[in-house]
Amino acid sequence: MEITKTSARQSATLQEIASQAEVWQESLADFQRTGALEKILENSRKRTEWLFLGCGTSFYLAEAAAASWTLLTGERARALPASEPLLFPELTFAGAENLQSVIISRSGQTSEALRAANVLAREFHIPTLGVTCAASSPLVGMCDLTLCVSRADEKSMVMTRSFTSMLLALQQLAALRAGDKEFSAGLVRMAAHFATARNTMAERMETFVEKHSFADYVFLGQGPFHSIAREAALKVMEMSCSYSQVFHSLEFRHGPKAIVSPDTCLMFFLSERGSGSESEVLSEMKELGGVTIAVCNRANDLIRRSSDLVFDLGFEGPELATLAPAVVPAQMLGFFTGIKKNLNPDSPRNLTRVVILD
């Protein structure tokens, strides 16, 4: 069946992508009203090291959350796939002290996440915090503590607003742990800012996709933005069945740039801290013939000259607060590329909404 523009506009995936700013605002308001984050912190205040676990998108969320946790609190934090403590516990727990585990699963039903929660609690006696969008789920019943972002739950198979909303929840938790009121307020302001800034984003990405076709996609980011690049690559792969790769931005010139051609789309997630060095790579890839997309908070002249498409978030606040909105252009790239290939992003090939193993 042909996917028309009308049917595309009605898809659950696009509606969920478009709803993110409102869901962020509502969820952050919920946390403030209920005091749910403070209760979690009170029960985990003696923990000095945090381990974030997830599968697929939830693993990349774990990576973004771990980076945010360390940058905001100064405490040690790591991220691993939920399968790691099941298969290689000696690598997972070596040298760990006062560990708090965080198991992330949108549905709260993912088999590996549930098995990890069970192993952590029963075999290693490590406190567990479940992060989910489903209040009535097995994960909630298995974990010591639960952070539920129910407003972000989705009908779609592909995670979009659940990724960004659970990330914001964990960033807000880290900010409260650190006593960083400025960052907490910044997240609230970012959600309100993005509600207006996102208005033309979908239109611009749809126009870009209509004009271009690519053989492969490359996603590049440094520091906390590397996990965003990893999630971006997965979104394009899931929704459009396209070949995508991800690298640290500066690593790309050390060999991988051999693949660059006019058939290559490169999306750069540019940090403010590394903007000078990362922009040089962007410029170099443009000179090699690649088609470039820049996602940044403030685009300078070099970025604009070196990019075929620029998404300038324009947020006056902490850079770390832009992690969630930075991934939205990639969600849209995946969606519109899938539509162009006559695929249904609401029902991606070979995928199910939840991975449940026998």
C-alpha positions as CSV (number, residue, x, y, z in Angstrom):
1,M,0.0,0.0,0.0
2,E,1.4,3.4,-1.0
3,I,2.1,5.8,1.9
4,T,0.6,9.1,1.0
5,K,1.3,12.5,2.5
6,T,-2.1,12.4,4.2
7,S,-1.6,9.0,5.7
8,A,1.9,10.1,6.8
9,R,0.5,13.1,8.6
10,Q,-1.9,10.8,10.5
11,S,0.8,8.3,11.6
12,A,1.2,7.8,15.3
13,T,5.0,8.1,14.9
14,L,4.9,11.6,13.5
15,Q,2.3,12.7,16.0
16,E,4.5,11.4,18.9
17,I,7.5,13.2,17.5
18,A,5.5,16.4,17.2
19,S,4.1,16.2,20.7
20,Q,7.5,16.0,22.6
21,A,7.7,19.6,23.9
22,E,4.3,19.4,25.5
23,V,5.0,16.0,27.0
24,W,8.3,17.4,28.4
25,Q,6.6,20.3,30.0
26,E,3.8,18.2,31.5
27,S,6.2,15.5,32.8
28,L,8.6,18.0,34.4
29,A,5.5,19.7,36.0
30,D,4.4,16.3,37.3
31,F,7.7,15.6,39.0
32,Q,7.7,19.0,40.7
33,R,4.1,18.5,41.9
34,T,4.5,15.0,43.2
35,G,8.0,15.2,44.6
36,A,8.7,11.8,42.9
37,L,12.3,12.6,42.2
38,E,13.1,13.8,45.7
39,K,11.7,10.5,47.1
40,I,14.0,8.5,44.8
41,L,17.0,10.6,45.9
42,E,16.2,10.2,49.6
43,N,16.2,6.4,49.1
44,S,19.4,6.4,47.1
45,R,21.4,9.1,48.8
46,K,24.2,6.8,50.1
47,R,24.9,5.4,46.6
48,T,28.1,6.9,45.2
49,E,28.3,5.1,41.8
50,W,25.4,4.8,39.3
51,L,25.0,2.1,36.6
52,F,22.5,2.7,33.8
53,L,21.2,-0.2,31.8
54,G,18.9,-0.6,28.8
55,C,18.4,-2.3,25.5
56,G,18.4,-0.7,22.0
57,T,17.2,2.9,22.3
58,S,17.1,2.5,26.1
59,F,20.8,1.7,26.1
60,Y,21.6,4.9,24.2
61,L,19.4,6.7,26.7
62,A,21.4,5.0,29.4
63,E,24.6,6.4,27.8
64,A,23.2,9.9,27.6
65,A,22.0,9.7,31.2
66,A,25.3,8.4,32.5
67,A,27.2,11.2,30.8
68,S,24.7,13.7,32.2
69,W,25.0,12.3,35.7
70,T,28.7,12.6,35.8
71,L,28.8,16.1,34.3
72,L,26.1,17.3,36.7
73,T,27.0,15.5,39.9
74,G,30.7,14.8,39.5
75,E,30.0,11.2,40.5
76,R,31.0,8.1,38.6
77,A,28.4,6.7,36.3
78,R,28.5,4.1,33.6
79,A,26.1,2.7,30.9
80,L,25.9,-0.9,29.7
81,P,23.5,-3.0,27.7
82,A,21.2,-4.8,30.0
83,S,22.6,-8.1,28.7
84,E,26.1,-7.4,30.1
85,P,25.5,-8.2,33.7
86,L,23.8,-11.4,32.6
87,L,26.7,-12.6,30.4
88,F,29.8,-10.9,31.9
89,P,29.0,-9.9,35.5
90,E,32.7,-9.8,36.4
91,L,33.2,-6.9,34.0
92,T,30.1,-5.2,35.1
93,F,30.8,-5.1,38.8
94,A,34.6,-5.1,39.0
95,G,35.7,-2.4,41.5
96,A,32.1,-1.1,42.0
97,E,31.2,0.3,45.4
98,N,27.9,1.6,46.8
99,L,26.4,0.9,43.4
100,Q,22.9,2.1,42.4
101,S,21.5,0.5,39.3
102,V,19.0,2.1,36.9
103,I,17.1,-0.2,34.5
104,I,15.4,1.6,31.6
105,S,12.6,0.1,29.6
106,R,9.7,2.0,27.9
107,S,7.3,-0.9,28.3
108,G,8.7,-2.3,31.5
109,Q,8.5,-5.7,29.8
110,T,11.8,-6.1,27.9
111,S,13.1,-9.5,28.8
112,E,16.8,-8.6,29.2
113,A,15.9,-5.6,31.3
114,L,13.7,-7.7,33.7
115,R,16.4,-10.4,33.9
116,A,19.0,-7.8,34.7
117,A,16.9,-6.3,37.4
118,N,16.4,-9.8,38.9
119,V,20.1,-10.6,38.8
120,L,21.2,-7.3,40.3
121,A,18.8,-7.6,43.2
122,R,18.9,-11.3,44.0
123,E,22.4,-12.3,43.2
124,F,24.4,-9.1,43.8
125,H,22.1,-7.3,46.3
126,I,22.3,-4.1,44.3
127,P,19.5,-1.5,44.7
128,T,17.4,-1.1,41.5
129,L,15.6,1.9,40.1
130,G,13.3,1.1,37.2
131,V,12.6,3.9,34.7
132,T,9.6,3.2,32.4
133,C,6.6,4.8,30.7
134,A,4.3,2.0,31.9
135,A,3.1,2.3,35.5
136,S,1.6,-1.2,35.5
137,S,4.5,-3.3,34.3
138,P,6.7,-6.2,35.5
139,L,9.6,-3.8,35.9
140,V,7.7,-1.7,38.4
141,G,7.0,-4.7,40.6
142,M,10.6,-6.0,40.4
143,C,12.5,-2.8,41.3
144,D,13.1,-1.1,44.7
145,L,12.3,2.3,43.3
146,T,10.4,3.4,40.1
147,L,10.5,6.5,38.0
148,C,7.5,6.4,35.7
149,V,7.1,8.9,32.8
150,S,3.6,7.8,31.8
151,R,2.8,10.8,29.7
152,A,5.6,9.8,27.2
153,D,4.2,6.4,26.5
154,E,3.7,5.6,22.8
155,K,1.6,3.6,20.4
156,S,4.5,3.3,17.9
157,M,7.1,0.6,17.8
158,V,9.9,3.1,17.4
159,M,10.9,5.1,20.5
160,T,10.8,8.9,20.0
161,R,9.2,10.9,22.8
162,S,9.8,8.2,25.3
163,F,13.6,8.5,24.7
164,T,13.7,12.2,25.1
165,S,11.2,12.4,28.0
166,M,13.0,9.7,30.1
167,L,16.3,11.4,29.4
168,L,14.9,14.7,30.7
169,A,13.6,12.9,33.8
170,L,17.0,11.4,34.6
171,Q,18.7,14.7,33.9
172,Q,16.4,16.4,36.3
173,L,17.1,13.7,38.9
174,A,20.8,14.3,38.5
175,A,20.4,18.1,38.8
176,L,18.4,17.6,42.0
177,R,21.2,15.3,43.3
178,A,23.7,18.0,42.5
179,G,21.6,20.8,44.0
180,D,21.9,22.5,40.6
181,K,18.8,24.7,40.6
182,E,20.0,26.6,37.5
183,F,20.1,23.4,35.4
184,S,16.7,22.3,36.8
185,A,15.2,25.6,35.8
186,G,17.0,25.4,32.4
187,L,15.3,22.1,31.6
188,V,11.9,23.7,32.1
189,R,12.9,26.7,30.0
190,M,14.2,24.4,27.3
191,A,10.9,22.5,27.0
192,A,9.0,25.8,26.6
193,H,11.6,27.1,24.1
194,F,11.4,24.0,22.0
195,A,7.6,24.2,21.8
196,T,8.0,27.2,19.5
197,A,11.4,26.5,17.9
198,R,10.3,23.1,16.5
199,N,7.5,24.6,14.4
200,T,9.3,24.7,11.1
201,M,11.7,21.7,11.8
202,A,9.5,19.0,10.2
203,E,8.7,21.1,7.1
204,R,12.4,21.8,6.5
205,M,13.4,18.2,7.0
206,E,10.6,16.9,4.7
207,T,11.7,19.3,2.0
208,F,15.4,18.2,2.4
209,V,14.4,14.5,2.1
210,E,12.3,15.1,-1.0
211,K,15.3,16.6,-2.7
212,H,18.0,14.0,-1.7
213,S,18.6,10.3,-1.8
214,F,21.5,8.6,-0.1
215,A,23.3,5.3,-0.1
216,D,24.3,5.6,3.5
217,Y,24.1,7.9,6.6
218,V,26.7,8.8,9.1
219,F,26.0,10.4,12.5
220,L,28.8,12.1,14.5
221,G,29.0,13.5,18.0
222,Q,31.5,14.0,20.9
223,G,31.1,13.8,24.6
224,P,27.4,13.5,25.7
225,F,26.4,14.1,22.1
226,H,27.9,10.8,21.0
227,S,25.0,8.9,22.6
228,I,22.6,11.2,20.7
229,A,24.4,10.3,17.5
230,R,24.0,6.6,18.3
231,E,20.3,7.0,18.9
232,A,20.0,9.1,15.7
233,A,21.6,6.4,13.6
234,L,19.2,3.8,15.0
235,K,16.2,6.0,14.3
236,V,17.1,6.3,10.6
237,M,17.9,2.6,10.4
238,E,14.6,1.5,12.1
239,M,12.2,3.9,10.3
240,S,13.7,3.9,6.8
241,C,15.7,0.6,6.7
242,S,18.8,2.6,5.6
243,Y,22.4,1.8,6.3
244,S,23.7,4.1,9.0
245,Q,26.9,4.4,11.0
246,V,28.1,6.4,14.0
247,F,31.4,7.7,15.1
248,H,33.0,10.3,17.4
249,S,33.3,13.4,15.2
250,L,37.0,13.7,15.3
251,E,37.6,10.0,14.8
252,F,35.8,10.1,11.5
253,R,38.8,11.6,9.7
254,H,41.0,8.7,10.9
255,G,40.0,6.3,8.1
256,P,36.1,6.3,7.9
257,K,36.1,9.4,5.8
258,A,37.1,7.2,2.9
259,I,33.4,6.4,2.4
260,V,32.4,10.1,1.9
261,S,30.7,10.9,-1.5
262,P,27.7,12.8,-2.7
263,D,25.7,9.7,-1.8
264,T,26.6,10.1,1.9
265,C,24.5,12.1,4.3
266,L,26.5,13.2,7.4
267,M,24.6,14.6,10.4
268,F,26.8,16.4,12.9
269,F,25.8,17.0,16.5
270,L,28.0,19.9,17.3
271,S,28.8,20.7,20.9
272,E,29.7,24.2,22.2
273,R,32.8,23.0,24.0
274,G,34.2,21.3,20.9
275,S,32.7,23.5,18.2
276,G,36.0,24.7,16.8
277,S,37.5,21.2,16.2
278,E,34.2,19.6,15.3
279,S,33.4,22.4,12.8
280,E,36.7,21.7,11.0
281,V,35.7,18.1,10.5
282,L,32.3,19.3,9.2
283,S,34.0,21.6,6.7
284,E,36.4,18.8,5.6
285,M,33.6,16.4,4.9
286,K,31.7,19.1,2.9
287,E,34.9,19.6,0.8
288,L,35.1,15.8,0.2
289,G,31.6,16.0,-1.4
290,G,29.4,14.8,1.4
291,V,26.0,16.2,2.1
292,T,26.0,17.6,5.6
293,I,23.4,18.4,8.3
294,A,24.4,20.4,11.3
295,V,22.5,20.2,14.6
296,C,23.8,22.7,17.1
297,N,22.7,25.3,19.6
298,R,24.2,28.3,17.9
299,A,25.5,28.1,14.3
300,N,28.4,30.4,13.3
301,D,29.4,31.3,9.7
302,L,31.7,28.3,9.2
303,I,28.9,25.9,10.3
304,R,26.4,27.5,7.9
305,R,28.9,27.6,5.0
306,S,29.8,23.9,5.5
307,S,26.2,22.6,5.9
308,D,23.4,21.8,3.4
309,L,20.9,22.0,6.3
310,V,21.3,23.6,9.7
311,F,19.1,23.1,12.8
312,D,20.1,25.9,15.2
313,L,18.3,25.3,18.5
314,G,19.0,28.8,19.8
315,F,18.6,28.0,23.5
316,E,19.9,30.4,26.1
317,G,20.8,28.0,28.8
318,P,23.1,25.1,29.7
319,E,24.3,23.1,26.8
320,L,23.5,19.7,28.4
321,A,19.8,20.7,28.4
322,T,19.9,20.5,24.6
323,L,20.6,16.7,24.4
324,A,16.9,15.8,24.1
325,P,15.9,18.3,21.5
326,A,19.1,17.6,19.5
327,V,17.8,14.1,18.5
328,V,14.5,15.4,17.1
329,P,15.9,16.3,13.6
330,A,17.2,12.8,13.3
331,Q,13.8,11.3,14.3
332,M,12.3,13.4,11.5
333,L,15.0,12.4,9.0
334,G,14.2,8.7,9.7
335,F,10.5,9.3,9.4
336,F,10.4,11.2,6.1
337,T,13.1,9.0,4.6
338,G,10.9,6.0,5.4
339,I,7.9,7.6,3.9
340,K,9.9,8.4,0.7
341,K,10.8,4.7,0.4
342,N,7.1,3.9,0.8
343,L,7.7,2.3,4.2
344,N,5.3,2.6,7.2
345,P,7.2,4.0,10.2
346,D,4.4,2.9,12.5
347,S,5.1,-0.7,11.5
348,P,8.9,-1.1,10.8
349,R,10.1,-4.2,9.1
350,N,11.2,-7.1,11.3
351,L,10.5,-5.2,14.5
352,T,8.1,-5.6,17.5
353,R,7.2,-3.0,20.1
354,V,8.7,-5.1,22.9
355,V,11.4,-7.7,22.7
356,I,10.1,-10.6,24.9
357,L,12.2,-13.8,24.9
358,D,11.0,-17.3,25.8
